[in-house]
Amino acid sequence: MAVLEVRLYGDPVLRRKAAPVREVTPEIEGWLDDMVETMHTEVGIGLAATQVGIELRMLVVDEGRGAGRAYLNPAIVEEGGEQIGEEGCLSLPGIFADVRRAEWIVVEAMDRKGAPFRRRASGLLSRVLQHEIDHLDGILFIDHLDKVTRDRLKRQIRRDGFPEQSAVAGGARL
């Protein structure tokens, strides 16, 4: 396994829509392993392939078991309720903001062997999955903020770069 380079805000790959996974190959399985290693090394709880420059619809999430679960071609097929919570992102280090998301979702995807599955998620897992699926569509969490807040954060990043942030400070890094 290898730790991959996490692309930072401003990299064009973060704004492109990822292509579907057509079949699970040994190369894809290797990338999924590398993504899990990268997610854990960066102290994140989710990582989309586009964040490491792989333009395929796949992501990994630490669901509390430490192994990292893979979602290939994930799609939200049901959602409901509302939650507001702080989000951060490995591609926007040190930046945190409250984001409105669905409280619960149902996701259909394939696992790392290509078998289809359905997963109902609520709370933090729901937030993480929505955040990572957004990445696969070229959407960043700051896109969900009001224009004034979003523009302020963009100006701050352009002017000062990313703030130094310890891995344990602030909110969850998705």
Secondary structure by P-SEA (a helix, b strand, c coil): cccccccccccccccbbbbccccccaaaaaaaaaaaaaaaaacccccccccccccccccccccccccbbbbccccccbbbbbbbbbbbbcccccbbbbbbbbccbbbbbbccccccbbbbbccaaaaaaaaaaaaaacccccccccaaaaaaaaaaaaaccccccccccccccc
